[in-house]
Amino acid sequence: MASALTLALESFGLEANMTSNVTSGPSNLAVQFQSLCTPGTGIESWEWDLDGDGEIDSTEEDPYFLYTEQGSYDITLTITMDGETSSITNEAYITVTDGSNISGHLSGFWLPENTYTITDDANIADGDQLVISEGCEINIENDAQLLVNGLLVADALSSRGESIIFTSDSSWSGMRFFDTQENNILANCEISNASISAILIEGDSKVDIVGCKIFDNTSTSIGAAFEVVGSDDVLISQNIIANNYSTNSTGGIKCNNSTIDITNNLIVNNSGSYSAFILMNNSDIEFTNNTIANNESHGVNAYTSFILSSDPIIKNCIISENNSIFFSGGTVNVTYTCISGGYEGTGNIDENPLFVAPTTGDGIEYNGLAADWSLQPASLCIDAGDPDVMYNDVDGSRNDMGAYGGPNPYELEITDSEENTINIIAINSISVYPNPFNPTANIALSINENDIQHPISVEIFNIKGQLVKTIVNNEVVQATNFIWDGKDNNSNSTASGMYFIKMKTATSEVSKKMILMK
């Protein structure tokens, strides 16, 4: 009697078939292939030629491949089962472009030596990831939107001068994070000229926005800079949110049914019906060490903020406005805040903050980006924040009110002005070179003088968050330079792809992405 396997082969035959997450995109295109062969079980081997050169590139069932050079690539898959073979060749299946006409599904690594223009709606699908390196400029045209259902890492935080730029020569519809629980990050990015909302976060999505400049964006009925809906795992920290305009909403941050962290931001010179922020429907936000100043309301009641059915906590902030401060449908807990017009609460003051060089007027007609919102030495906001040591400034002194105070201050840019000398506090950082690398990467740690005296940990993780390699395990380091040979803790070679090296010190955690390209 014939076996069930033999009967299956006779009935359906052995047939090679395949698909992939993407078929085209700019160089450093990351393609995840999937076998769709028949039968679904029992196949003994897979042989993939992934670049059309006649050589076998992978024997995995579902291989991953990184295409670094422009061109079209034939894909051949050969499978074997019970001595039988079946092959399929898809000619010109993968097309690697120059990045001048991008749309559809995105996956891979974008590097600053290339030019990127998105000409129609583009998305990062669930399970896919796009990593954008410092120095990249992405131009989005034709009112296109960048939709993120998977993972977007646009992290240039370790680079002082090489931001990642998202902008448009005409207009675009901004970024939309929807139903993504990946560790999305926008760090040291410049986001401008969006015409719906610069950053729209929905569907319980997870996003960190750190150290970005969000400016010159517009909207009608949603937040011009931020609209956060039904999402709690969001961090908005150390950003400057300036010169954004909304016709019927806020130029700054709007939250609906979202409890998120908003810390150490400059929210200045925005315009809208409610110029700085809107909180609605249980958006019990914690505002800590933010500077909110010179925003302009063109609404009937000229309110800076609108609060409905929400109980926010405002602490250690500066709110310096000519407009009315609150239209409150909830309970607002304000403490240790310098607030125009005064407000009942512990430690609150109503004083001129004495900014170093603020704009001379309110709203988008004045450039909030070019102003200096730090405090003059005589400011009564200095050492006036919450005295609890958990809020102390980075130098250990009592918290200063506003964005430059507390343990995670907005970072001042270095200036040549002799009248505006600023001490930049050394921050911890990681450098990797070359990056991308093959087969070894040089890792250089920059550790401030306080942390260097205490144990640190340095570990490498894959894109799934799994530990791959431990470099330093809670030790006081003597050397700060290391070499990683691409092998894991079991001395096995790791696959091509993106990895994160993370350093934990006594005062902070920092990370850096690294790309292994074989």
C-alpha positions in Angstrom: 0.0 0.0 0.0 1.3 3.4 -0.9 2.3 5.8 1.9 0.3 8.9 2.6 3.3 11.0 1.5 3.5 9.1 -1.8 -0.2 9.6 -2.4 0.1 13.3 -1.7 2.9 13.7 -4.2 1.0 11.7 -6.8 -2.1 13.9 -6.2 -0.6 17.3 -6.0 3.0 16.9 -7.1 6.1 18.5 -5.7 6.0 22.2 -6.6 8.3 25.0 -5.7 6.8 28.4 -5.0 7.7 31.5 -3.0 6.8 35.0 -1.9 8.5 37.9 -0.1 7.6 40.9 2.1 8.9 43.4 -0.6 9.9 43.2 -4.2 11.4 46.6 -4.8 13.0 49.5 -2.9 16.2 51.5 -2.5 19.6 49.9 -1.9 20.1 48.0 1.3 16.7 46.5 0.7 15.9 43.9 3.3 13.9 41.0 1.9 12.3 38.3 3.9 11.5 35.4 1.6 8.9 32.7 2.4 8.6 29.3 0.9 5.1 28.5 -0.4 6.0 25.0 -1.6 3.7 22.0 -2.0 3.3 19.9 0.0 3.4 22.0 3.2 5.3 19.3 5.1 8.0 16.7 4.3 10.3 18.8 2.1 13.9 17.9 2.9 15.9 20.8 1.5 15.6 24.3 0.1 18.3 25.8 -2.1 17.9 29.5 -2.9 19.9 31.5 -5.4 18.9 35.0 -4.3 20.9 37.2 -6.6 20.8 35.3 -10.0 24.5 34.4 -10.1 24.0 30.6 -10.2 25.4 30.2 -6.6 23.4 28.9 -3.7 23.0 31.8 -1.1 20.8 30.0 1.5 19.5 26.6 2.5 17.0 28.0 5.0 13.3 27.5 4.4 12.5 31.2 4.7 15.8 33.2 4.2 16.5 36.8 4.8 18.7 38.7 2.3 20.1 42.2 2.1 20.4 43.8 -1.4 23.1 46.5 -1.4 23.5 47.2 -5.1 21.0 48.7 -7.6 19.7 46.4 -10.3 17.2 43.6 -11.0 17.7 40.1 -9.5 16.3 36.7 -10.6 15.3 34.4 -7.7 15.6 30.6 -8.0 14.3 28.1 -5.5 14.9 24.4 -5.7 13.4 22.0 -3.3 14.0 18.3 -2.7 11.7 15.5 -1.3 12.0 11.7 -1.5 14.6 12.1 -4.3 12.4 14.3 -6.3 13.2 18.0 -7.1 11.2 21.0 -8.2 12.5 24.4 -9.2 11.1 27.8 -9.8 12.8 30.9 -11.2 11.2 34.3 -11.0 13.0 36.6 -13.4 13.7 40.2 -12.2 11.7 39.5 -9.1 13.7 41.9 -6.9 14.4 45.4 -8.1 16.8 47.7 -6.2 16.3 51.3 -7.1 18.1 54.6 -6.6 15.6 55.9 -4.1 14.2 58.7 -6.2 10.6 57.2 -6.6 9.6 55.3 -3.4 6.2 54.0 -2.6 4.4 50.9 -1.2 6.1 48.5 1.2 9.3 49.6 2.9 12.0 47.4 4.4 15.8 47.7 5.0 18.4 50.3 5.9 18.7 53.8 4.5 22.1 55.5 4.5 23.0 59.1 4.1 24.9 58.6 0.8 21.6 58.0 -1.0 18.7 60.3 -1.9 15.2 59.3 -0.8 12.0 60.7 -2.3 8.7 59.2 -1.4 6.2 59.9 -4.2 3.2 58.0 -3.0 1.8 56.5 0.2 4.4 54.2 1.8 4.2 51.8 4.7 6.2 49.6 7.0 4.1 46.4 7.4 3.6 44.4 10.5 6.8 42.3 11.0 8.9 44.5 8.8 11.4 47.2 9.8 13.0 50.3 8.3 16.2 51.7 9.9 17.2 55.2 8.8 20.7 56.4 9.6 21.8 59.8 10.8 22.3 62.3 8.0 19.6 60.9 5.8 17.1 63.3 4.2 13.7 62.0 3.2 11.6 64.2 0.9 7.9 63.2 0.8 5.8 64.6 -2.0 2.2 64.5 -3.4 0.6 64.5 0.0 1.9 61.0 0.6 1.8 59.5 4.1 4.3 57.3 5.8 2.3 54.6 7.6 4.1 52.5 10.3 2.5 49.1 11.3 5.9 47.5 11.9 9.1 49.0 13.2 10.6 52.4 12.3 14.0 53.3 13.8 15.1 56.8 12.8 17.8 57.3 15.5 20.4 60.0 15.2 20.6 60.8 18.9 24.3 60.0 19.1 25.1 62.4 16.3 25.2 66.1 17.4 25.1 67.6 13.9 23.7 64.9 11.6 19.9 64.9 12.0 17.5 62.8 10.0 15.2 65.1 8.0 11.6 64.4 7.0 10.3 67.2 4.9 8.6 68.2 1.6 9.1 70.7 -1.2 5.3 70.8 -1.5 3.3 69.0 1.2 3.0 65.6 2.8 0.5 63.9 5.1 3.0 63.2 8.0 3.7 59.9 9.8 1.1 57.6 11.1 1.9 54.9 13.7 -1.0 52.5 13.8 -1.4 49.4 15.9 2.4 48.8 16.3 3.9 47.6 19.6 7.4 47.6 18.2 10.1 49.8 19.8 9.6 52.7 17.3 11.9 55.6 17.8 12.4 59.1 16.3 15.5 60.7 17.7 17.3 63.8 16.6 14.9 64.1 13.6 13.7 67.3 11.9 10.0 66.9 10.8 8.5 69.8 8.9 5.9 70.8 6.2 3.3 68.1 7.0 -0.2 69.2 6.1 -2.3 66.9 8.3 -0.3 66.2 11.4 3.4 65.7 11.7 3.1 62.6 14.0 -0.2 60.8 14.3 -0.1 57.9 16.9 -3.1 55.6 17.1 -4.2 52.1 18.1 -2.2 51.6 21.2 1.1 52.1 19.4 4.5 52.4 21.0 6.7 55.3 20.0 9.5 57.3 21.6 10.1 60.8 20.2 13.3 62.2 21.7 15.4 65.2 20.8 13.6 66.2 17.6 12.6 69.5 16.0 9.0 69.5 14.9 8.2 72.7 13.1 6.2 74.4 10.3 3.6 71.7 10.2 -0.1 72.5 9.7 -3.5 70.8 10.4 -7.2 71.5 10.4 -9.0 69.5 13.1 -6.1 67.5 14.7 -2.9 68.4 16.4 -0.4 69.9 13.9 2.7 68.6 15.7 1.2 65.6 17.5 -2.1 63.7 17.6 -2.1 60.8 20.0 -5.2 58.6 20.2 -5.8 55.6 22.3 -2.1 55.0 23.0 -0.4 55.0 26.4 3.2 53.8 25.6 4.4 57.1 24.1 7.3 59.3 25.2 7.7 62.8 24.0 10.9 64.2 25.5 13.6 66.8 24.8 12.0 68.1 21.6 11.4 71.6 20.3 7.8 71.9 19.0 7.7 75.3 17.3 5.8 77.3 14.7 3.2 74.7 14.0 -0.3 75.9 13.0 -3.8 74.4 13.2 -7.0 75.9 11.9 -9.4 74.3 14.4 -7.2 72.4 16.9 -3.8 72.9 18.5 -0.5 73.7 16.9 1.2 71.6 19.6 0.2 68.3 21.2 -3.3 66.8 21.2 -4.1 63.7 23.3 -7.3 61.7 23.2 -7.8 58.8 25.6 -4.0 58.6 26.0 -1.8 58.7 29.1 1.7 59.4 28.0 4.9 61.1 29.3 5.7 64.6 28.1 9.0 65.8 29.6 11.6 68.5 28.9 10.1 69.9 25.7 10.1 73.4 24.4 6.5 74.1 23.1 6.8 77.6 21.7 5.4 79.9 19.0 2.7 77.6 17.9 -0.8 78.8 16.8 -4.2 77.2 16.9 -7.7 77.5 18.4 -5.9 76.1 21.4 -2.3 77.0 20.8 -0.2 74.6 23.0 -2.0 71.4 23.9 -5.4 69.7 24.1 -6.2 66.8 26.5 -9.4 64.9 26.2 -11.1 61.8 27.5 -9.0 60.4 30.3 -5.7 61.8 29.0 -4.1 62.0 32.4 -0.8 63.2 31.2 2.3 64.0 33.2 3.8 67.2 32.1 7.3 67.5 33.7 9.9 70.2 33.1 8.4 71.6 29.9 8.7 75.2 28.7 5.5 76.5 27.1 5.8 80.0 25.9 4.7 82.6 23.3 2.1 80.4 21.7 -0.9 82.2 20.2 -4.6 81.3 20.2 -6.9 82.5 17.4 -9.9 80.8 19.0 -12.9 82.7 20.3 -11.8 82.4 23.9 -8.1 82.5 23.2 -7.1 79.6 25.4 -3.6 78.2 25.4 -4.9 74.8 26.4 -8.1 72.8 26.5 -8.7 70.1 29.1 -11.8 67.9 29.0 -12.5 64.9 31.3 -8.8 64.5 32.0 -6.7 64.9 35.2 -3.2 66.0 34.1 -0.2 66.6 36.5 1.9 69.6 35.6 5.2 69.8 37.6 8.4 71.8 37.3 7.2 73.6 34.1 7.2 77.2 32.8 4.0 78.3 31.2 4.5 81.9 30.0 1.6 83.0 27.9 -0.5 86.0 27.1 -3.5 83.8 26.5 -5.8 82.3 29.1 -4.2 79.2 30.5 -6.9 76.6 31.0 -10.4 75.7 30.0 -10.7 72.8 32.3 -13.3 70.0 32.3 -11.1 67.9 34.6 -8.9 68.3 37.6 -5.5 70.0 37.0 -2.8 69.4 39.5 -0.1 72.1 39.1 2.9 72.3 41.4 6.3 74.0 41.3 5.5 75.7 38.1 6.0 79.3 36.9 2.7 80.1 35.4 1.3 83.4 34.0 -1.6 84.7 36.1 -0.7 82.3 38.9 -2.3 79.0 39.9 -3.1 77.4 43.2 -0.7 74.7 44.1 2.5 74.0 46.1 5.6 75.9 44.9 3.9 77.7 42.0 5.1 81.2 41.2 3.9 84.0 38.8 7.1 85.7 37.6 8.9 86.7 34.4 11.0 83.6 33.7 13.8 85.7 32.3 14.5 83.7 29.2 17.9 84.6 27.7 16.6 85.6 24.2 12.9 84.7 23.6 11.0 85.6 20.6 9.6 89.2 20.7 6.1 88.1 20.0 3.6 85.2 20.0 2.7 82.7 17.3 4.1 81.5 14.1 5.2 84.9 12.8 8.1 84.7 15.2 10.8 82.0 14.9 10.7 79.9 18.0 13.6 77.7 16.7 16.0 80.7 16.6 15.2 81.9 20.1 17.1 81.0 23.3 14.7 79.7 25.9 17.3 79.0 28.6 17.2 81.0 31.8 19.2 84.1 32.8 21.1 83.7 36.1 18.7 86.0 37.9 15.6 83.9 37.0 13.5 82.9 39.9 12.8 79.6 38.1 16.3 78.4 38.9 16.4 75.9 41.8 12.7 76.4 42.3 11.3 73.1 41.1 10.2 70.1 43.2 12.9 69.7 45.9 12.7 65.9 45.9 16.1 64.6 44.8 14.5 62.5 42.1 13.8 65.7 40.1 17.3 67.2 40.6 19.2 68.7 37.7 22.0 66.6 36.2 24.6 68.5 38.3 22.8 67.4 41.5 21.3 70.8 42.3 17.6 71.4 42.9 15.4 71.2 39.9 15.2 74.3 37.7 11.7 74.9 36.3 11.4 74.5 32.6 12.8 72.3 29.8 16.4 72.7 30.8 15.9 71.5 34.4 15.6 68.0 35.9 17.5 64.8 35.2 16.7 64.7 31.4 17.2 68.3 30.3 16.6 69.6 26.8 20.1 69.9 25.4 21.4 73.3 24.4 23.1 73.7 21.1 26.7 75.0 21.2 26.8 78.6 20.3 29.6 81.0 19.2 28.0 83.9 21.0 30.4 85.2 23.7 27.4 86.6 25.6 25.7 83.2 25.6 28.3 80.8 26.9 26.7 77.4 27.7 28.2 74.5 29.5 27.4 71.3 27.8 27.2 68.5 30.2 28.9 65.4 28.9 26.5 62.6 28.0 27.1 58.9 27.6 27.2 57.7 24.0 28.3 54.8 21.8 30.1 54.9 18.5 30.4 52.0 16.1 32.7 52.0 13.0 32.5 50.9 10.4 28.8 50.8 10.3 27.5 48.8 8.4 30.3 46.3 9.2 31.7 43.0 8.0 33.0 41.0 9.7 34.1 43.0 12.8 32.9 46.3 14.4 34.9 48.6 16.6 32.9 49.8 19.5 33.9 53.0 21.4 32.1 54.0 24.6 32.0 57.6 25.7 31.2 57.7 29.5 31.0 60.8 31.6 33.4 61.2 34.5 30.8 60.3 37.2 29.6 57.0 35.5 33.1 55.8 34.6 33.7 55.2 38.4 30.8 52.8 38.6 29.9 49.4 37.1 28.4 49.4 33.6 26.8 46.8 31.3 27.2 46.6 27.6 25.1 44.1 25.6 24.1 43.5 22.0 20.6 42.6 21.1 19.0 41.5 17.8 15.9 43.1 16.2 13.6 40.9 18.2 15.1 42.2 21.5 16.9 38.9 22.2 20.3 39.1 23.9 23.1 38.1 21.4 26.4 39.1 23.0 27.5 40.4 26.4 30.4 42.8 26.1 30.6 44.1 29.7 28.7 42.5 32.5 28.2 45.0 35.3 31.8 45.9 35.7 33.9 49.0 36.2 35.7 49.3 32.9 39.4 50.2 32.4 39.1 50.3 28.6 36.3 51.9 26.6 37.1 50.4 23.2 36.0 46.9 22.1 35.7 44.7 19.0 32.8 42.6 18.2 33.5 39.8 15.7 29.8 39.1 14.8 29.5 36.0 17.0 27.0 35.4 19.8 27.7 34.3 23.4 27.9 30.7 22.1 30.6 31.6 19.5 28.1 31.1 16.7 28.2 33.5 13.8 25.2 35.8 13.6 23.1 36.5 10.5 23.1 39.7 8.5 20.8 42.3 9.8 20.4 45.1 12.4 21.5 44.8 16.0 21.4 47.2 18.9 24.3 47.7 21.3 23.0 49.0 24.7 25.0 50.5 27.5 23.6 50.9 31.0 25.4 53.1 33.5 24.5 54.3 37.0 22.7 57.3 35.5 21.4 56.4 32.1 20.8 53.9 29.3 21.9 54.6 25.8 21.8 52.5 22.6 23.2 52.5 19.1 22.1 50.5 16.1 24.6 48.5 14.1 24.2 46.8 10.8 26.0 43.5 9.9 26.2 43.1 6.1 27.7 39.8 4.9 
